Amino acid sequence: MSKLTAEQRKARDDERFSQRVSERREKGEDVIAYALTTKKAVKFLTKSEKRALNERKAALQEEKKIKEQQELEQIEATFINQDSAE
């Protein structure tokens, strides 16, 4: 079996990801969730799917930010309670 060049590997991988995205789309599965977990699949999304992907990324980032803020507040509350107990 001959070795593939980097360009051939990239073309093969692109074809595979394109096929996987198409299959998921045909089955009615969440293509955007797949693209979130598999970065290479992003370039095979439609424009509307890419917009939805960006919206989800923003929402996930906001959720993460809120969680971090809540954790910080809990830590601060713990320290404040420890100081007032002493």
FIBA-332938 format. One record per atom (N, C-alpha, C): residue number from 1; residue in three letters; atom name; x, y, z. Coordinates in Angstrom, 1 decimal. Layout:
BEGIN
+-----+--------+-------+--------+--------+--------+
| num | residu | atome |     xx |     yy |     zz |
+-----+--------+-------+--------+--------+--------+
| NUM |    ALA |    CA |      X |      Y |      Z |
...
+-----+--------+-------+--------+--------+--------+
This chain:
BEGIN
+-----+--------+-------+--------+--------+--------+
| num | residu | atome |     xx |     yy |     zz |
+-----+--------+-------+--------+--------+--------+
|   1 |    MET |     N |    0.8 |   -1.2 |    0.0 |
|   1 |    MET |    CA |    0.0 |    0.0 |    0.0 |
|   1 |    MET |     C |    0.9 |    1.2 |    0.0 |
|   2 |    SER |     N |    0.6 |    2.1 |   -0.9 |
|   2 |    SER |    CA |    1.5 |    3.3 |   -1.0 |
|   2 |    SER |     C |    1.1 |    4.3 |    0.0 |
|   3 |    LYS |     N |    2.0 |    5.1 |    0.5 |
|   3 |    LYS |    CA |    1.7 |    6.2 |    1.4 |
|   3 |    LYS |     C |    1.1 |    7.4 |    0.7 |
|   4 |    LEU |     N |    0.2 |    8.0 |    1.5 |
|   4 |    LEU |    CA |   -0.5 |    9.2 |    0.9 |
|   4 |    LEU |     C |    0.3 |   10.4 |    1.2 |
|   5 |    THR |     N |    0.3 |   11.4 |    0.4 |
|   5 |    THR |    CA |    0.9 |   12.6 |    0.7 |
|   5 |    THR |     C |    0.0 |   13.4 |    1.6 |
|   6 |    ALA |     N |    0.5 |   14.5 |    2.2 |
|   6 |    ALA |    CA |   -0.3 |   15.3 |    3.1 |
|   6 |    ALA |     C |   -1.5 |   15.8 |    2.4 |
|   7 |    GLU |     N |   -1.3 |   16.2 |    1.1 |
|   7 |    GLU |    CA |   -2.4 |   16.8 |    0.3 |
|   7 |    GLU |     C |   -3.5 |   15.7 |    0.1 |
|   8 |    GLN |     N |   -3.1 |   14.5 |   -0.2 |
|   8 |    GLN |    CA |   -4.0 |   13.4 |   -0.4 |
|   8 |    GLN |     C |   -4.8 |   13.0 |    0.8 |
|   9 |    ARG |     N |   -4.0 |   13.0 |    2.0 |
|   9 |    ARG |    CA |   -4.7 |   12.7 |    3.3 |
|   9 |    ARG |     C |   -5.7 |   13.8 |    3.6 |
|  10 |    LYS |     N |   -5.4 |   15.0 |    3.4 |
|  10 |    LYS |    CA |   -6.3 |   16.1 |    3.6 |
|  10 |    LYS |     C |   -7.6 |   16.0 |    2.8 |
|  11 |    ALA |     N |   -7.4 |   15.7 |    1.5 |
|  11 |    ALA |    CA |   -8.5 |   15.5 |    0.6 |
|  11 |    ALA |     C |   -9.4 |   14.3 |    1.0 |
|  12 |    ARG |     N |   -8.7 |   13.2 |    1.5 |
|  12 |    ARG |    CA |   -9.5 |   12.1 |    1.9 |
|  12 |    ARG |     C |  -10.3 |   12.4 |    3.2 |
|  13 |    ASP |     N |   -9.6 |   13.1 |    4.1 |
|  13 |    ASP |    CA |  -10.3 |   13.5 |    5.4 |
|  13 |    ASP |     C |  -11.4 |   14.4 |    5.1 |
|  14 |    ASP |     N |  -11.2 |   15.4 |    4.3 |
|  14 |    ASP |    CA |  -12.3 |   16.3 |    3.9 |
|  14 |    ASP |     C |  -13.5 |   15.6 |    3.3 |
|  15 |    GLU |     N |  -13.2 |   14.6 |    2.5 |
|  15 |    GLU |    CA |  -14.3 |   13.9 |    1.9 |
|  15 |    GLU |     C |  -15.1 |   13.1 |    2.9 |
|  16 |    ARG |     N |  -14.4 |   12.5 |    3.9 |
|  16 |    ARG |    CA |  -15.0 |   11.7 |    5.0 |
|  16 |    ARG |     C |  -15.9 |   12.6 |    5.8 |
|  17 |    PHE |     N |  -15.3 |   13.8 |    6.2 |
|  17 |    PHE |    CA |  -16.1 |   14.7 |    7.1 |
|  17 |    PHE |     C |  -17.3 |   15.2 |    6.3 |
|  18 |    SER |     N |  -17.2 |   15.5 |    5.0 |
|  18 |    SER |    CA |  -18.3 |   16.0 |    4.2 |
|  18 |    SER |     C |  -19.4 |   14.9 |    4.2 |
|  19 |    GLN |     N |  -18.9 |   13.7 |    4.0 |
|  19 |    GLN |    CA |  -19.9 |   12.6 |    4.0 |
|  19 |    GLN |     C |  -20.6 |   12.4 |    5.3 |
|  20 |    ARG |     N |  -19.9 |   12.5 |    6.4 |
|  20 |    ARG |    CA |  -20.5 |   12.3 |    7.7 |
|  20 |    ARG |     C |  -21.5 |   13.4 |    8.0 |
|  21 |    VAL |     N |  -21.1 |   14.7 |    7.7 |
|  21 |    VAL |    CA |  -22.1 |   15.8 |    7.9 |
|  21 |    VAL |     C |  -23.3 |   15.5 |    7.1 |
|  22 |    SER |     N |  -23.2 |   15.1 |    5.8 |
|  22 |    SER |    CA |  -24.3 |   14.9 |    4.9 |
|  22 |    SER |     C |  -25.2 |   13.8 |    5.5 |
|  23 |    GLU |     N |  -24.6 |   12.7 |    6.0 |
|  23 |    GLU |    CA |  -25.3 |   11.6 |    6.5 |
|  23 |    GLU |     C |  -26.1 |   12.0 |    7.8 |
|  24 |    ARG |     N |  -25.5 |   12.8 |    8.6 |
|  24 |    ARG |    CA |  -26.2 |   13.3 |    9.8 |
|  24 |    ARG |     C |  -27.3 |   14.2 |    9.4 |
|  25 |    ARG |     N |  -27.1 |   15.0 |    8.5 |
|  25 |    ARG |    CA |  -28.1 |   16.0 |    8.0 |
|  25 |    ARG |     C |  -29.3 |   15.2 |    7.5 |
|  26 |    GLU |     N |  -29.1 |   14.1 |    6.7 |
|  26 |    GLU |    CA |  -30.1 |   13.3 |    6.1 |
|  26 |    GLU |     C |  -30.9 |   12.6 |    7.1 |
|  27 |    LYS |     N |  -30.2 |   12.1 |    8.2 |
|  27 |    LYS |    CA |  -30.9 |   11.4 |    9.3 |
|  27 |    LYS |     C |  -31.6 |   12.3 |   10.2 |
|  28 |    GLY |     N |  -31.4 |   13.6 |   10.0 |
|  28 |    GLY |    CA |  -32.1 |   14.6 |   10.9 |
|  28 |    GLY |     C |  -31.4 |   14.8 |   12.2 |
|  29 |    GLU |     N |  -30.2 |   14.4 |   12.3 |
|  29 |    GLU |    CA |  -29.4 |   14.5 |   13.6 |
|  29 |    GLU |     C |  -28.9 |   16.0 |   13.7 |
|  30 |    ASP |     N |  -28.4 |   16.3 |   14.8 |
|  30 |    ASP |    CA |  -27.9 |   17.6 |   15.1 |
|  30 |    ASP |     C |  -26.5 |   17.8 |   14.5 |
|  31 |    VAL |     N |  -26.4 |   18.4 |   13.4 |
|  31 |    VAL |    CA |  -25.2 |   18.6 |   12.7 |
|  31 |    VAL |     C |  -24.3 |   19.6 |   13.4 |
|  32 |    ILE |     N |  -25.0 |   20.6 |   14.0 |
|  32 |    ILE |    CA |  -24.3 |   21.6 |   14.7 |
|  32 |    ILE |     C |  -23.5 |   21.1 |   16.0 |
|  33 |    ALA |     N |  -24.2 |   20.2 |   16.7 |
|  33 |    ALA |    CA |  -23.5 |   19.6 |   17.8 |
|  33 |    ALA |     C |  -22.3 |   18.8 |   17.4 |
|  34 |    TYR |     N |  -22.4 |   18.1 |   16.2 |
|  34 |    TYR |    CA |  -21.3 |   17.3 |   15.7 |
|  34 |    TYR |     C |  -20.2 |   18.3 |   15.3 |
|  35 |    ALA |     N |  -20.5 |   19.4 |   14.7 |
|  35 |    ALA |    CA |  -19.5 |   20.4 |   14.4 |
|  35 |    ALA |     C |  -18.8 |   21.0 |   15.6 |
|  36 |    LEU |     N |  -19.6 |   21.2 |   16.7 |
|  36 |    LEU |    CA |  -19.0 |   21.7 |   17.9 |
|  36 |    LEU |     C |  -18.0 |   20.8 |   18.5 |
|  37 |    THR |     N |  -18.2 |   19.5 |   18.3 |
|  37 |    THR |    CA |  -17.2 |   18.5 |   18.9 |
|  37 |    THR |     C |  -16.1 |   18.1 |   17.9 |
|  38 |    THR |     N |  -16.4 |   18.3 |   16.6 |
|  38 |    THR |    CA |  -15.4 |   18.0 |   15.6 |
|  38 |    THR |     C |  -15.2 |   19.2 |   14.7 |
|  39 |    LYS |     N |  -14.1 |   19.9 |   15.0 |
|  39 |    LYS |    CA |  -13.8 |   21.2 |   14.4 |
|  39 |    LYS |     C |  -13.7 |   21.1 |   12.8 |
|  40 |    LYS |     N |  -13.3 |   19.9 |   12.3 |
|  40 |    LYS |    CA |  -13.1 |   19.8 |   10.9 |
|  40 |    LYS |     C |  -14.4 |   19.8 |   10.1 |
|  41 |    ALA |     N |  -15.5 |   19.5 |   10.9 |
|  41 |    ALA |    CA |  -16.8 |   19.4 |   10.2 |
|  41 |    ALA |     C |  -17.4 |   20.7 |    9.9 |
|  42 |    VAL |     N |  -16.9 |   21.8 |   10.6 |
|  42 |    VAL |    CA |  -17.4 |   23.1 |   10.5 |
|  42 |    VAL |     C |  -17.5 |   23.6 |    9.0 |
|  43 |    LYS |     N |  -16.5 |   23.4 |    8.3 |
|  43 |    LYS |    CA |  -16.5 |   23.9 |    6.9 |
|  43 |    LYS |     C |  -17.5 |   23.3 |    6.0 |
|  44 |    PHE |     N |  -18.2 |   22.2 |    6.4 |
|  44 |    PHE |    CA |  -19.2 |   21.6 |    5.6 |
|  44 |    PHE |     C |  -20.6 |   21.9 |    6.0 |
|  45 |    LEU |     N |  -20.7 |   22.9 |    6.9 |
|  45 |    LEU |    CA |  -22.0 |   23.4 |    7.3 |
|  45 |    LEU |     C |  -22.6 |   24.4 |    6.3 |
|  46 |    THR |     N |  -23.9 |   24.5 |    6.2 |
|  46 |    THR |    CA |  -24.5 |   25.6 |    5.4 |
|  46 |    THR |     C |  -24.3 |   26.9 |    6.1 |
|  47 |    LYS |     N |  -24.7 |   28.0 |    5.5 |
|  47 |    LYS |    CA |  -24.6 |   29.3 |    6.1 |
|  47 |    LYS |     C |  -25.4 |   29.4 |    7.3 |
|  48 |    SER |     N |  -26.7 |   28.9 |    7.2 |
|  48 |    SER |    CA |  -27.6 |   29.0 |    8.4 |
|  48 |    SER |     C |  -27.1 |   28.1 |    9.5 |
|  49 |    GLU |     N |  -26.5 |   27.0 |    9.2 |
|  49 |    GLU |    CA |  -26.0 |   26.1 |   10.2 |
|  49 |    GLU |     C |  -24.8 |   26.8 |   10.9 |
|  50 |    LYS |     N |  -24.0 |   27.5 |   10.1 |
|  50 |    LYS |    CA |  -22.8 |   28.2 |   10.7 |
|  50 |    LYS |     C |  -23.3 |   29.3 |   11.6 |
|  51 |    ARG |     N |  -24.3 |   30.0 |   11.3 |
|  51 |    ARG |    CA |  -24.9 |   31.0 |   12.1 |
|  51 |    ARG |     C |  -25.3 |   30.4 |   13.4 |
|  52 |    ALA |     N |  -26.1 |   29.3 |   13.3 |
|  52 |    ALA |    CA |  -26.6 |   28.6 |   14.5 |
|  52 |    ALA |     C |  -25.4 |   28.1 |   15.4 |
|  53 |    LEU |     N |  -24.3 |   27.7 |   14.7 |
|  53 |    LEU |    CA |  -23.1 |   27.2 |   15.4 |
|  53 |    LEU |     C |  -22.5 |   28.4 |   16.2 |
|  54 |    ASN |     N |  -22.4 |   29.5 |   15.6 |
|  54 |    ASN |    CA |  -21.8 |   30.7 |   16.3 |
|  54 |    ASN |     C |  -22.7 |   31.1 |   17.5 |
|  55 |    GLU |     N |  -24.0 |   31.0 |   17.3 |
|  55 |    GLU |    CA |  -25.0 |   31.3 |   18.4 |
|  55 |    GLU |     C |  -24.8 |   30.4 |   19.6 |
|  56 |    ARG |     N |  -24.7 |   29.1 |   19.2 |
|  56 |    ARG |    CA |  -24.5 |   28.1 |   20.3 |
|  56 |    ARG |     C |  -23.1 |   28.3 |   21.0 |
|  57 |    LYS |     N |  -22.1 |   28.6 |   20.2 |
|  57 |    LYS |    CA |  -20.8 |   28.8 |   20.9 |
|  57 |    LYS |     C |  -20.9 |   30.0 |   21.8 |
|  58 |    ALA |     N |  -21.6 |   31.1 |   21.4 |
|  58 |    ALA |    CA |  -21.7 |   32.2 |   22.3 |
|  58 |    ALA |     C |  -22.5 |   31.9 |   23.5 |
|  59 |    ALA |     N |  -23.6 |   31.1 |   23.4 |
|  59 |    ALA |    CA |  -24.4 |   30.7 |   24.5 |
|  59 |    ALA |     C |  -23.6 |   29.8 |   25.5 |
|  60 |    LEU |     N |  -22.8 |   28.9 |   24.9 |
|  60 |    LEU |    CA |  -21.9 |   28.0 |   25.8 |
|  60 |    LEU |     C |  -20.9 |   28.8 |   26.5 |
|  61 |    GLN |     N |  -20.3 |   29.8 |   25.8 |
|  61 |    GLN |    CA |  -19.3 |   30.7 |   26.4 |
|  61 |    GLN |     C |  -20.0 |   31.5 |   27.6 |
|  62 |    GLU |     N |  -21.2 |   32.0 |   27.4 |
|  62 |    GLU |    CA |  -21.9 |   32.7 |   28.4 |
|  62 |    GLU |     C |  -22.2 |   31.9 |   29.6 |
|  63 |    GLU |     N |  -22.6 |   30.6 |   29.3 |
|  63 |    GLU |    CA |  -22.9 |   29.7 |   30.4 |
|  63 |    GLU |     C |  -21.6 |   29.4 |   31.3 |
|  64 |    LYS |     N |  -20.6 |   29.2 |   30.6 |
|  64 |    LYS |    CA |  -19.3 |   29.0 |   31.2 |
|  64 |    LYS |     C |  -18.9 |   30.2 |   32.1 |
|  65 |    LYS |     N |  -19.1 |   31.4 |   31.6 |
|  65 |    LYS |    CA |  -18.8 |   32.6 |   32.3 |
|  65 |    LYS |     C |  -19.6 |   32.7 |   33.5 |
|  66 |    ILE |     N |  -20.9 |   32.4 |   33.4 |
|  66 |    ILE |    CA |  -21.8 |   32.5 |   34.6 |
|  66 |    ILE |     C |  -21.4 |   31.5 |   35.6 |
|  67 |    LYS |     N |  -21.1 |   30.3 |   35.2 |
|  67 |    LYS |    CA |  -20.7 |   29.2 |   36.2 |
|  67 |    LYS |     C |  -19.4 |   29.7 |   36.9 |
|  68 |    GLU |     N |  -18.4 |   30.2 |   36.2 |
|  68 |    GLU |    CA |  -17.2 |   30.6 |   36.8 |
|  68 |    GLU |     C |  -17.5 |   31.8 |   37.8 |
|  69 |    GLN |     N |  -18.4 |   32.7 |   37.5 |
|  69 |    GLN |    CA |  -18.7 |   33.8 |   38.4 |
|  69 |    GLN |     C |  -19.4 |   33.2 |   39.6 |
|  70 |    GLN |     N |  -20.3 |   32.2 |   39.5 |
|  70 |    GLN |    CA |  -21.0 |   31.6 |   40.6 |
|  70 |    GLN |     C |  -19.9 |   30.9 |   41.5 |
|  71 |    GLU |     N |  -19.0 |   30.2 |   40.9 |
|  71 |    GLU |    CA |  -18.0 |   29.5 |   41.7 |
|  71 |    GLU |     C |  -17.1 |   30.6 |   42.5 |
|  72 |    LEU |     N |  -16.8 |   31.7 |   41.9 |
|  72 |    LEU |    CA |  -16.0 |   32.7 |   42.6 |
|  72 |    LEU |     C |  -16.8 |   33.3 |   43.7 |
|  73 |    GLU |     N |  -18.1 |   33.5 |   43.5 |
|  73 |    GLU |    CA |  -18.9 |   34.0 |   44.6 |
|  73 |    GLU |     C |  -19.0 |   33.0 |   45.7 |
|  74 |    GLN |     N |  -19.1 |   31.7 |   45.4 |
|  74 |    GLN |    CA |  -19.1 |   30.7 |   46.5 |
|  74 |    GLN |     C |  -17.8 |   30.7 |   47.3 |
|  75 |    ILE |     N |  -16.7 |   30.8 |   46.6 |
|  75 |    ILE |    CA |  -15.4 |   30.8 |   47.2 |
|  75 |    ILE |     C |  -15.3 |   32.1 |   48.1 |
|  76 |    GLU |     N |  -15.7 |   33.2 |   47.6 |
|  76 |    GLU |    CA |  -15.7 |   34.4 |   48.4 |
|  76 |    GLU |     C |  -16.6 |   34.3 |   49.6 |
|  77 |    ALA |     N |  -17.7 |   33.7 |   49.5 |
|  77 |    ALA |    CA |  -18.7 |   33.6 |   50.6 |
|  77 |    ALA |     C |  -18.0 |   32.7 |   51.7 |
|  78 |    THR |     N |  -17.3 |   31.6 |   51.2 |
|  78 |    THR |    CA |  -16.7 |   30.7 |   52.2 |
|  78 |    THR |     C |  -15.6 |   31.5 |   53.0 |
|  79 |    PHE |     N |  -14.8 |   32.3 |   52.3 |
|  79 |    PHE |    CA |  -13.8 |   33.0 |   53.0 |
|  79 |    PHE |     C |  -14.4 |   34.1 |   53.9 |
|  80 |    ILE |     N |  -15.5 |   34.7 |   53.5 |
|  80 |    ILE |    CA |  -16.1 |   35.7 |   54.4 |
|  80 |    ILE |     C |  -16.7 |   35.0 |   55.6 |
|  81 |    ASN |     N |  -17.3 |   33.8 |   55.4 |
|  81 |    ASN |    CA |  -17.9 |   33.1 |   56.6 |
|  81 |    ASN |     C |  -16.8 |   32.6 |   57.5 |
|  82 |    GLN |     N |  -15.6 |   32.3 |   57.0 |
|  82 |    GLN |    CA |  -14.5 |   31.8 |   57.8 |
|  82 |    GLN |     C |  -13.9 |   33.0 |   58.6 |
|  83 |    ASP |     N |  -13.8 |   34.2 |   58.0 |
|  83 |    ASP |    CA |  -13.3 |   35.3 |   58.7 |
|  83 |    ASP |     C |  -14.3 |   35.8 |   59.8 |
|  84 |    SER |     N |  -15.6 |   35.7 |   59.6 |
|  84 |    SER |    CA |  -16.5 |   36.2 |   60.6 |
|  84 |    SER |     C |  -16.6 |   35.2 |   61.7 |
|  85 |    ALA |     N |  -16.3 |   33.9 |   61.5 |
|  85 |    ALA |    CA |  -16.3 |   32.9 |   62.5 |
|  85 |    ALA |     C |  -15.1 |   33.0 |   63.5 |
|  86 |    GLU |     N |  -14.1 |   33.6 |   62.9 |
|  86 |    GLU |    CA |  -12.9 |   33.7 |   63.8 |
|  86 |    GLU |     C |  -13.0 |   34.9 |   64.6 |
+-----+--------+-------+--------+--------+--------+
